[in-house]
């Protein structure tokens, strides 16, 4: 059976299962070049079908997510979601109208689905699918059930407690489920009005950042604050753990006013510190209660709040926890796959989700790369041992753009669309931040490490190796210099741990780096200019290389050096 999962909201995308096996998964932003695209994922569907070699008529089931009132309105009247997209991304002029749209969004998204919203969503999605040539029936699944499915079925755990912690969707902000024998059973749900995600969205906006996009910056700048004692943190009363549910002092749409009053009295970094501390306390409280109630020692996480790597680390270090898995595309961009997984299970099949290094997108052959290089007028050298050549350049302080194989699924660069540099050079980190990536100075970069080096370089490594950069770890004192360019000011990092036995070219670069600098590690960040999606095609890779000041581009079998 060919099951197509689609998501047509924030970070729209598609995923394809064939007989329960994950074949392809991509997001629309990579094709439209609009960050966190919100439109129907037409290009993502086409890419998934092309990867599998299927025609639209070969799809047997279409699965999607979310049928609450706000989503139904956006599907019936696409101009409304487009106008809010322009507001959220700061493309629309500021004024009373933009403020009104924001207030209306937060009120409406708290409303649960009803028969009218469900019917409208089915009709609108069916119409869009038919326009794409797909006549298969469409089924819409619960928002948090889709998040939970990605965490549970991709975890590899035989059993686990599954937490979804999000902004909101289908009337809920968070859920607790038990996963056992291939079944997901919901234990508890937090109503949308008590949303931890909305709490942090308000914090992000009040700091003049973009909600649903810049929450990682809030987490990063919090490290630069002087510590605020819990007794002096008024935010701790705004968001709390109430057993296995979250509780806010006011509905989510009403939280901005008390938060604004707090911000008036404190510097931005202290405001961020208090918010991060509050979110950590609430999430670990709910996680601890869920572990105690279910008796499970493994935790699987999904939902937008699970992108907060410091919360994930604190949950991993809780008493009674043996291992934590965070679905790597934890936000709404993973909903298409979650819906496809639930459709697969409903058909009586067992999903086979092998994530690997998330190389689930399109791949471009040597002919495509060669044509793009010629069109750009770039002289390229074919390298018989590209990993060795790249490692030499990186070891000599070069910044190298790396474009190899199938595009990664999700927000992290994992060795397919990456920017590489030495991990021990703060000056290179600053050059990347301010000149190439053009982003704020306090946002740290991440290392990719061979697994054997991770086990010695990280002092609190527990559970299975983290392959997808979803968790914070403490850097051992002995490795602070070796990883100085990828260590946050608090002494932590967010690593990708690469198997020592990996036969791919990226792992070969890491092995060569070990020979050059004594540790199998590189600074690895996504191949893009900040605010734009990661590159997808050879042409886009070349354009970013030409536009920025990188020293070299390794694309397919070719190496291009800047004159």
N, C-alpha and C positions, 0 to 999 in steps of 0.2 A: 504494500500500500504506500502511495506517495502522499505525504501530508505536508502541506505548506502552512507555516505559521506566519502571520503578518501582524504588524503593529503600526498604527497610523497616528500616533501621538508624539509626545516628546521623545526625540531620538528614534524616529521611525526606522523600521527594518523588516527583514524577512529571514526565515530559517526553513530548511528543507530536511525532512526525515524520509528515508526510503526503507521500508520494512523495519522501522524502528531505529535505524542507524542514522546518525547525524552526518549529512553530506556537505552542507553549506550553510553559512550564516553571515549576513552582512547588514550594514546600516546605511540608510539613505544619504546621510551627510557626505559619505565618501564619493558619491556620484554627483549630487547637486552642488557640493562644495559650500553648503550652508551648515554651520555648526549646529548640531543637535536638531536636525530637520524635523518638521512636524507634519509634513504632507503625506499623502498615501504613498506607500513604498514601491512605486511602479518599477524603478530602476533596480531596486534590491531584488524584487521578484524575478526580473529578467536575468539578473546575474546568477541567482540560485539555479534557475532552470538551465542556463547556459553551462554552468559548472557540472550539472548532472546529465546534460545532454537530453533534456526532456522538453516536450512541447507543452504549452499551457493546458491543452486538453488531456494531458497525462495525469494531472493532479486529481486525486480521489477525494480529498478532504481539505477544506480551508479552515484554519483555527485562528481566532484572534482573541483579544482581551479587552475587558472593561466596557461596561454599558451603563455607567452612571449618567446622570442628567447632563453634566458638563461635557462629557465625551460625546453624548448623542447630539447635543447642540452643535458642537464643532464639526461633527460628521455631516449633519444636515445643512449647516451653513458654514462652509470652509473659510469664508472671509473673517469670521469671528476668531478662529484660532490663529489665522495669519496675522490679524491685527494685534493679538496679544503676544505673538512671537516677536513682532517688531518692538513692542513695549519692553518685553523681558530682556531682549538682547540690546536694548538701548539704541535701537534704530529709529524709533519714533521720538518726536520732540516731547520734552517734558511739559506737563501742564495738568489742568484739572481733569481732562479726559483720560489721560494715561493713569492718573491716580484712581479714577472711578473704575476703569477696566481692571486694575489690580484688585481693588476691593471686591468687585463683582466676581472675579475669578475665585478668590478665596472663599467667598460665601457659597458659590454654586458647587464647587468641587467637594464640599462637605455633604452634599445631598446624595443619598443612596440611590441605586437603580430602582426603577419602577416598571410596570408593564409597558408603558409608553416609550420610555427611554430604551428599553431592551428591543422593542419592535423597530424603533427608528434606527438603532444601530445595526441591526441585522439587515434591514432594507438598504441602508446606505453602503454597508460593506459589500453586500451582494451585488449591488449595482456597480461598484468600483471593480470588483473581481471580474464581473462579466465584461466590463470594458477592457480588461487586461486579457481577455480570451479564456478565462477560467470559469467553467460552468459548474464546478463542484459545489456541494452544499457548504454553507458557512456556519460555524458554531462559535459562539463567544463565551469565553471562560472568565471566571472571577479574577480580578486584578491580582490579589495577593495569593490566590491559588497558583497562578502562573509563576509568580516570583518563587513560591515555595517549591514548585516542581523543578525549576532550574537548580536550586540549591540541593534538593534531595537526590534527584536522578543523576546529576553530574558529580556528586560527592564521592561516589564509590563506597560509601558507608553501608554496611548491612542494616544498621539502624542508627537513628540520630534524633535529637530535638532540632526542629527547623524553625528559625526565626526570620520573619520578614519585617523589616523596619523601614518605613517609607515616609513620603509626604502624605499622600492619601490616594485612594482609588476604590471605587465601588463601595463607598461608605465606611471604609476602614483605613487606619493608619499603620497598623502592625498586627501580626498574627503569630501564634505559637502553634506548631503542629508536631505530631509524632510520626516519624517515618519508620516503618518496619514491614518486612515481607513485601516490599514493593508498593505499600499503601501509605498514603498520606491522610492522617486523621487530625482535623483541627481541634485544638484544645482550648484556645482562647483567642479573642480578637479585641483590639482597641478601636473604639469608634473614631471616625475621622476628626471629630472636634478636638480630640486629645492628641494631636499629631506631633511627635518629636521632630519629624522632618520639616513641618511647617514652622515650628519654633526656630530651627536653624536657618531656614530660608529667610525669615524676618531679620535675623542677626546679619546674614549675608547682605541683604539689601540695605540695612541701616549703615553698614560699613561702606556703602557706595560700590558694592560689587554686584554681579549678576547672579540672582538666585537660580538654582538648578544647574549652576555651572562653576561658580567660584567658591563653593564651600570648602574645597581643599586649601584655598588661600587663607580662609579664616582659621583653619586648623594649623596652618604653617605659621601665621603671624602670632598666634597664641603663645608659641614657644619663646617669643621675645619679650613677654610681659614679666614684670615682677609678680611673684606668687601672691595670690589673694586667698586668704584663709576662708574655709567654708563658712565660718561664722559671719564673714563680711561679704558674702556673695549672695546678693538678693535674688539672683536668677534661680537658685536652687529651689525656691518656692514656686517657680513658674512651671517647672517640668519635673515630675517625680515618677518613680516606679511604684505601682500599686499592685503588688503581687506579680502576676504574669501579664499585666496590662500597664500602659502608660496613663498618666493623668496630668492634665495641664490646669492651671489656675483659672483660665478663661478659654473660650473657644479659640481655635487657631486663628481665625480672622481677627480676633480682638487682642492678640498678643503683641502686636507691633507697638501699641501705645505704651504699655509698661516697659517694654524693652527700650523704647526711645527715651523714656525718662531716666533709665539707668545710664544709657550712653551719654546723656548730657553731663554727667558728673565724673566720667572716667575717660582716660585715653583709649584710643581704638584697640591697642594691643591687649589692654587689661579687659576690655569688653569682650574681645575674642577669647581670652583665657577663661573668663567666667562662663561663657557660653559653652566652650569645649568641655570644661569640667562638669557642667550641668548635664550635658548630653551623655558624657561618659558614665556619670553616676546613675542616670536613669536607665541606660541601656544595659550596663552590667547588673543592675538590680533586677531588671526583668529577666535577663539571661540566667542569673543565679536561681531565681524563683522557678523558671521553666525547667532547669536541670534538676532541681530538688523535686518538683512535682512529677516529672516523667521518669526519673531515675536513669536517664541516658547520660553517657559520659562523652558523647561526640555531639558537636554542634555544627549545623549547616546554616549559613547566612545568605540572605539576598535582600534586595530593596535598596533604595538610594542611600540610606544612612549607612549601609554596609560598605560604602566607599570610604568611610572614615577609618583609616588604617590603625589609628591609636585605640579606638574603641574595639576593633577586632583583636588587637593585641591583648587588651585588658580581659576580654572574654576568654582568650586562649590561656591566660595565666590564672584564671579562676580555679579555686579548689574544686576537685571533682571533674575537671575537664581533661580528657586524654588528647583530643584533637579537634581542630576547627577547620572547616572548609568554607571559603567565601566564593560564591559563584563569581567568576571574573568579570562578567558583564552585569553587575549587580543592579544597576538602575533600570529605568524603563526600557532602555535599549535591548534588554534581554527578554522582554515580554513575548516577542514573537516565538522564540524558542520554547518558552514556558507553555504557551498555548499549544504548540505542536506536540509537546510531550504529553500534555493532558489528553489531547485527542488520540494519541497513540495508546495510552493506557485505557481510554474508554473503549477502544477497539479490541481490548483483551491482549495487547502485545506488551512486551517488556522493552522499554527504550534502551538503546545502546549508545551512550553519550561518551565518546572518547574525545576529550578536549585537546589532549596533546599540548602543543604550543599555540593553540588557537588559530592555526593557519587554515581558515575556513572560507576565505574570500577568493577573489579572482587571481589568476596567475598570468603573467605575460611572457611570451617566448622570446627567444633571442632575436627573431626577425622583428618583433615589435620594438625591442630595445634598440636594435641597430638603426631602425628607421627614425626613431625619436632622436637619437644622437646625431644622425646626419642632418635632420631638419634643424637642429639647434646649432649646427656648425661646430660641434665639440669633437676634439681629437681624443680618441679613447684607445687605451692599451689593453689587449687581451692578456689576462694573467693566468698562467698555468697553475699557480697556487695562490688564489685570491686571498684566502684567510691569512696566510703568512705575510703577504704584502700589506694588507690592511693593518695587521697587528704591529708591523714595523712602523708604519706611519703613526698609529695611535701612540705607541711607545715613545715616539719622537715628538710628542705634544701636538700632533695634528688632530683636527676635528674631521671625522669622516662620516659622510652620509651613506647609509647602507640600505639597499633596495634588492631584496632577494625573495624568490618564491611567492607563495600565496599570501595575500594580505591578511593581517591579524583581524580577528573578531574582537570588538570591545575597545575600551579606551586606552589600553596599555600597549606600548611597543615592546615586542618580545623577540626581536631578532629577525624581523622581516621588513618592517618600515621603521628603521631606527637611525638615531644620530649617536655616534660613538666617540668617546674621548677617554683619556686616562682617568682612573677613579681617585687619584691621589693629588690632584692639582686644583686647589681652590681658585686659582687665577683662570684656569680653563672653564671652570664652572661659571665664573662671573662673566667671562666672554660669551659663553653660551646664553646666559640669562639676559644680558643687556644688549647684545649685538645680533646674535643669530635668532634665538627664540623670541626675543623682544617681550619679555615678561617681567614680573616683579622680582626684585633681587632676593627676597626672603623665601621664595618657593624653592625647595630643595629638588635635586635630581636623584635618580635611583641607580643602584648598581645591578648588573647582571653578574652572577657568580657561579662558578662551577660548584657542584654540591659539596665536594670534599673541602673546598675552601670556605664555604658557608658554615660548615659544622665547626670550624675552628675560629672563624672571624666573628661569629654571632654568639653572644654569651647566653642568650635565653631561647635557643632554638629547641622547640618541642614539636611533637607530631611529625607528620610527613613533610618533605621538602615543599616549599611554596613555589610553584612553577609560574605563577601569574601576577606577581607584584600586588597582592591584596592585603598585606599584613605588615605591620611595623615590627622590627626586631632591634634589640640593643646591640651595638657594635662593641666588641671586646676592646679593652683598653690597649692591648698590644697591637690592634689593627686600626686604631684611630688615624694614624698617619697614612697607612696604605689605602684607606678609604676616606681621606679627608674631603675629597670633592663630592662625595655622595652621602655624607653623614649630616643629619640635621643638627642644629645647635643643641638639642637635648640629648645627643648621643645615639639616636636611633636612625635606621634607614628602612627603606621599603624595597627589599631585594627580589629579583627573579633568580630562582635557583635552578640551574641547568644541569641535567644528568651528566655525570662523567662519561657515560657510555653513549651519549647522543652523537650520532654520526653526521649531523648536519653541519653546514659551513659556519654557522654562528658559534656553535660549541667549539669548532676548530679554532676560531679567533680567540676564544677564551683560553684554550690550551696553549696557544702561541703567546698570549699575554702572560701566562704563568711563567713561561720561559724567559720573557723579557723583564718583567718587573717583580717576579716572585709570588704573584697571586693571580689566579685565573679570574680576572674581573675587569669590567669596563663600566664607565658611566654610559647609561643607555636611556635615551629619551626619545619621544615620538618624533617622526620625520614630518615636521610641519613648522609653520610660523604661528606663534601663539594667537589663538582666536580663530584659527582655520582648522578644518579637519586634517588628519594625517593623509599623506599623499596616497593615491590609489594606483595611478598609471605611470608609466615611464616618462611621459611628457610632463606631468605634474612634478615628478621627482627632479627632473632636469631644470624646470622653471624655478623651483625653490633653491636648488643649488646655485643657479646663476644669480638669483636675487640676493642671496645671503653671502656671508664671507667664509663658508666652509672651505677646508683645504683640499678635500678630495671626495669623489663620489664613486662608490662601488656598486655597480648596477649590472645584474646578471653576471656574465663572465668578464665584464669590462671594468677598468679602473680609469677614472678621469681625474687628473690633477689640475688644480688651479694654476694658471701661469704666474 
